[in-house]
């Protein structure tokens, strides 16, 4: 029944797809974005394709596992995530590392002075916002606290990284974020850097269905070595 539903859905979409193909020479790119991936980082990772003059970009945000299923069914051209896909004989997908970024701690203006005083020990007393275990970086943050012998004063946990930053910027707490988007983060959310999250990095991957990437726009996303 599921397969039949998919066939009927594709049949219904076909006339519109044909009309679009005839009316404009758009270059379509369907991207799955893991909900744990920082949205400011997504914008940075996708910069190489955004100058395509005929780009028609479709972005789908969902859980990583669900996105891999859509990728296998060719509903998506690529998935961007904070982790590589695990080996699965029933799901032939390939992970390509896009890069990584060191993390730092940021605070809204109302908490910056007190959080900066005695950092990082101050994180045991000021309110802290963390990603849920849904995000790969959460385990690295927990290990960082353990190494320092700190028990953070956690007041909120968020699956969605943009929501975490929105609540943090509103004064709810301090949070860790990728330094590669420092300028855009501070400008958009009006937060200030407290200090480094030494030794903790967030990693970024593109996952596709082909070992050798064929989609020209997906090729642009990957480092030259691929």
Secondary structure, DSSP 8 states (H G I E B T S, - for coil): -HHHHHHHHHHHHHHHHHHHHHH---EEEEEEEETTS-HHHHHHHTGGGTT-TTEEEEEEEE-HHHHHHHHHTTS-SEEEESS-----TTS--EEEEEEEEEEEEEEEHHHHHHHHTTTTGGGGTSEEEEE-TTSTHHHHHHHHHHHHT---EEEEEESSHHHHHHHHHTTS-BEEEEGGGHHHHHHHH-EEEEEEEEEEEEEEEEEES-SS---HHHHHHS-TT-
